[in-house]
């Protein structure tokens, strides 16, 4: 089995987000960046499948600026075999990313695509579903358990009512949930080995894909600061404030 895993470079989840002074977007200068946490889970799951001798090759893919190669090196240090970087300075939106990934998949012909269910910067949760639709492949979203069989997968996924188990015929697209696994830390020897693993750099033009954004961000603002709460002395006071101040009853 050949597995393709997608990763994205995002602002580290420990960093406090700051809006630019002109409200045009998020401040990214001198900010710590890292791999999207859901994508770390996707890489880990692919590596575990390889360790079980189910997968033979793991190809990791990212789109974005030149610095995204640092994210690819992290994935390679975790256990991926080689990487593909589609270099662009354009703002990336889900449909454009899905089209670029389809072009790569048509070339690489993987048996399975594993993706994080969403990126923590835009929280769109759309790329995996769009990619599956473009490919005409079955999809298993929000996967909390992946059980491979000969030519299919058993996917346990989280839904509002609990857990749902579905069967997917390969090739397929799977998006990962937080409970799927606990990503490993890359060891120093593996970090050194990752420096020698190949990264292929492509342009959108080479893929025949137009990544020009279809949506325009008008303004970005911070959420309003929350007001401090109050304590009420009895139920009657609580009901009065809910009715006359909050106006929810």
Secondary structure as a PSIPRED ss2 file (coil, helix, strand):
# PSIPRED VFORMAT (PSIPRED V4.0)

   1 X C   1.000  0.000  0.000
   2 X E   0.000  0.000  1.000
   3 X E   0.000  0.000  1.000
   4 X E   0.000  0.000  1.000
   5 X E   0.000  0.000  1.000
   6 X E   0.000  0.000  1.000
   7 X C   1.000  0.000  0.000
   8 X C   1.000  0.000  0.000
   9 X E   0.000  0.000  1.000
  10 X E   0.000  0.000  1.000
  11 X E   0.000  0.000  1.000
  12 X C   1.000  0.000  0.000
  13 X C   1.000  0.000  0.000
  14 X C   1.000  0.000  0.000
  15 X C   1.000  0.000  0.000
  16 X C   1.000  0.000  0.000
  17 X C   1.000  0.000  0.000
  18 X C   1.000  0.000  0.000
  19 X E   0.000  0.000  1.000
  20 X C   1.000  0.000  0.000
  21 X C   1.000  0.000  0.000
  22 X C   1.000  0.000  0.000
  23 X C   1.000  0.000  0.000
  24 X C   1.000  0.000  0.000
  25 X C   1.000  0.000  0.000
  26 X E   0.000  0.000  1.000
  27 X C   1.000  0.000  0.000
  28 X C   1.000  0.000  0.000
  29 X C   1.000  0.000  0.000
  30 X C   1.000  0.000  0.000
  31 X C   1.000  0.000  0.000
  32 X C   1.000  0.000  0.000
  33 X E   0.000  0.000  1.000
  34 X E   0.000  0.000  1.000
  35 X E   0.000  0.000  1.000
  36 X C   1.000  0.000  0.000
  37 X H   0.000  1.000  0.000
  38 X H   0.000  1.000  0.000
  39 X H   0.000  1.000  0.000
  40 X H   0.000  1.000  0.000
  41 X H   0.000  1.000  0.000
  42 X H   0.000  1.000  0.000
  43 X H   0.000  1.000  0.000
  44 X H   0.000  1.000  0.000
  45 X H   0.000  1.000  0.000
  46 X H   0.000  1.000  0.000
  47 X H   0.000  1.000  0.000
  48 X H   0.000  1.000  0.000
  49 X H   0.000  1.000  0.000
  50 X H   0.000  1.000  0.000
  51 X H   0.000  1.000  0.000
  52 X C   1.000  0.000  0.000
  53 X C   1.000  0.000  0.000
  54 X C   1.000  0.000  0.000
  55 X C   1.000  0.000  0.000
  56 X C   1.000  0.000  0.000
  57 X E   0.000  0.000  1.000
  58 X E   0.000  0.000  1.000
  59 X E   0.000  0.000  1.000
  60 X E   0.000  0.000  1.000
  61 X E   0.000  0.000  1.000
  62 X E   0.000  0.000  1.000
  63 X E   0.000  0.000  1.000
  64 X E   0.000  0.000  1.000
  65 X C   1.000  0.000  0.000
  66 X C   1.000  0.000  0.000
  67 X C   1.000  0.000  0.000
  68 X H   0.000  1.000  0.000
  69 X H   0.000  1.000  0.000
  70 X H   0.000  1.000  0.000
  71 X H   0.000  1.000  0.000
  72 X H   0.000  1.000  0.000
  73 X H   0.000  1.000  0.000
  74 X H   0.000  1.000  0.000
  75 X H   0.000  1.000  0.000
  76 X H   0.000  1.000  0.000
  77 X H   0.000  1.000  0.000
  78 X H   0.000  1.000  0.000
  79 X C   1.000  0.000  0.000
  80 X C   1.000  0.000  0.000
  81 X C   1.000  0.000  0.000
  82 X E   0.000  0.000  1.000
  83 X E   0.000  0.000  1.000
  84 X E   0.000  0.000  1.000
  85 X E   0.000  0.000  1.000
  86 X E   0.000  0.000  1.000
  87 X E   0.000  0.000  1.000
  88 X C   1.000  0.000  0.000
  89 X C   1.000  0.000  0.000
  90 X C   1.000  0.000  0.000
  91 X C   1.000  0.000  0.000
  92 X C   1.000  0.000  0.000
  93 X C   1.000  0.000  0.000
  94 X H   0.000  1.000  0.000
  95 X H   0.000  1.000  0.000
  96 X H   0.000  1.000  0.000
  97 X H   0.000  1.000  0.000
  98 X H   0.000  1.000  0.000
  99 X H   0.000  1.000  0.000
 100 X H   0.000  1.000  0.000
 101 X H   0.000  1.000  0.000
 102 X H   0.000  1.000  0.000
 103 X H   0.000  1.000  0.000
 104 X H   0.000  1.000  0.000
 105 X H   0.000  1.000  0.000
 106 X H   0.000  1.000  0.000
 107 X H   0.000  1.000  0.000
 108 X H   0.000  1.000  0.000
 109 X C   1.000  0.000  0.000
 110 X C   1.000  0.000  0.000
 111 X C   1.000  0.000  0.000
 112 X E   0.000  0.000  1.000
 113 X E   0.000  0.000  1.000
 114 X E   0.000  0.000  1.000
 115 X E   0.000  0.000  1.000
 116 X E   0.000  0.000  1.000
 117 X C   1.000  0.000  0.000
 118 X C   1.000  0.000  0.000
 119 X C   1.000  0.000  0.000
 120 X C   1.000  0.000  0.000
 121 X C   1.000  0.000  0.000
 122 X C   1.000  0.000  0.000
 123 X C   1.000  0.000  0.000
 124 X C   1.000  0.000  0.000
 125 X C   1.000  0.000  0.000
 126 X C   1.000  0.000  0.000
 127 X H   0.000  1.000  0.000
 128 X H   0.000  1.000  0.000
 129 X H   0.000  1.000  0.000
 130 X H   0.000  1.000  0.000
 131 X H   0.000  1.000  0.000
 132 X H   0.000  1.000  0.000
 133 X H   0.000  1.000  0.000
 134 X H   0.000  1.000  0.000
 135 X H   0.000  1.000  0.000
 136 X C   1.000  0.000  0.000
 137 X C   1.000  0.000  0.000
 138 X E   0.000  0.000  1.000
 139 X E   0.000  0.000  1.000
 140 X E   0.000  0.000  1.000
 141 X E   0.000  0.000  1.000
 142 X E   0.000  0.000  1.000
 143 X E   0.000  0.000  1.000
 144 X E   0.000  0.000  1.000
 145 X E   0.000  0.000  1.000
 146 X E   0.000  0.000  1.000
 147 X E   0.000  0.000  1.000
 148 X E   0.000  0.000  1.000
 149 X C   1.000  0.000  0.000
 150 X C   1.000  0.000  0.000
 151 X C   1.000  0.000  0.000
 152 X E   0.000  0.000  1.000
 153 X E   0.000  0.000  1.000
 154 X E   0.000  0.000  1.000
 155 X E   0.000  0.000  1.000
 156 X E   0.000  0.000  1.000
 157 X E   0.000  0.000  1.000
 158 X E   0.000  0.000  1.000
 159 X E   0.000  0.000  1.000
 160 X C   1.000  0.000  0.000
 161 X C   1.000  0.000  0.000
 162 X E   0.000  0.000  1.000
 163 X E   0.000  0.000  1.000
 164 X E   0.000  0.000  1.000
 165 X E   0.000  0.000  1.000
 166 X E   0.000  0.000  1.000
 167 X E   0.000  0.000  1.000
 168 X E   0.000  0.000  1.000
 169 X E   0.000  0.000  1.000
 170 X C   1.000  0.000  0.000
 171 X C   1.000  0.000  0.000
 172 X E   0.000  0.000  1.000
 173 X E   0.000  0.000  1.000
 174 X E   0.000  0.000  1.000
 175 X E   0.000  0.000  1.000
 176 X E   0.000  0.000  1.000
 177 X C   1.000  0.000  0.000
 178 X H   0.000  1.000  0.000
 179 X H   0.000  1.000  0.000
 180 X H   0.000  1.000  0.000
 181 X C   1.000  0.000  0.000
 182 X C   1.000  0.000  0.000
 183 X C   1.000  0.000  0.000
 184 X C   1.000  0.000  0.000
 185 X C   1.000  0.000  0.000
 186 X C   1.000  0.000  0.000
 187 X C   1.000  0.000  0.000
 188 X H   0.000  1.000  0.000
 189 X H   0.000  1.000  0.000
 190 X H   0.000  1.000  0.000
 191 X H   0.000  1.000  0.000
 192 X H   0.000  1.000  0.000
 193 X H   0.000  1.000  0.000
 194 X H   0.000  1.000  0.000
 195 X C   1.000  0.000  0.000
 196 X C   1.000  0.000  0.000
 197 X C   1.000  0.000  0.000
 198 X C   1.000  0.000  0.000
 199 X E   0.000  0.000  1.000
 200 X E   0.000  0.000  1.000
 201 X E   0.000  0.000  1.000
 202 X E   0.000  0.000  1.000
 203 X C   1.000  0.000  0.000
 204 X H   0.000  1.000  0.000
 205 X H   0.000  1.000  0.000
 206 X H   0.000  1.000  0.000
 207 X H   0.000  1.000  0.000
 208 X C   1.000  0.000  0.000
 209 X C   1.000  0.000  0.000
 210 X C   1.000  0.000  0.000
 211 X C   1.000  0.000  0.000
 212 X C   1.000  0.000  0.000
 213 X C   1.000  0.000  0.000
 214 X C   1.000  0.000  0.000
 215 X C   1.000  0.000  0.000
 216 X C   1.000  0.000  0.000
 217 X C   1.000  0.000  0.000
 218 X C   1.000  0.000  0.000
 219 X C   1.000  0.000  0.000
 220 X C   1.000  0.000  0.000
 221 X C   1.000  0.000  0.000
 222 X C   1.000  0.000  0.000
 223 X C   1.000  0.000  0.000
 224 X C   1.000  0.000  0.000
 225 X C   1.000  0.000  0.000
 226 X C   1.000  0.000  0.000
 227 X C   1.000  0.000  0.000
 228 X C   1.000  0.000  0.000
 229 X C   1.000  0.000  0.000
 230 X C   1.000  0.000  0.000
 231 X C   1.000  0.000  0.000
 232 X C   1.000  0.000  0.000
 233 X C   1.000  0.000  0.000
 234 X C   1.000  0.000  0.000
 235 X H   0.000  1.000  0.000
 236 X H   0.000  1.000  0.000
 237 X H   0.000  1.000  0.000
 238 X H   0.000  1.000  0.000
 239 X H   0.000  1.000  0.000
 240 X H   0.000  1.000  0.000
 241 X H   0.000  1.000  0.000
 242 X H   0.000  1.000  0.000
 243 X H   0.000  1.000  0.000
 244 X H   0.000  1.000  0.000
 245 X C   1.000  0.000  0.000
 246 X C   1.000  0.000  0.000
 247 X C   1.000  0.000  0.000
 248 X C   1.000  0.000  0.000
 249 X C   1.000  0.000  0.000
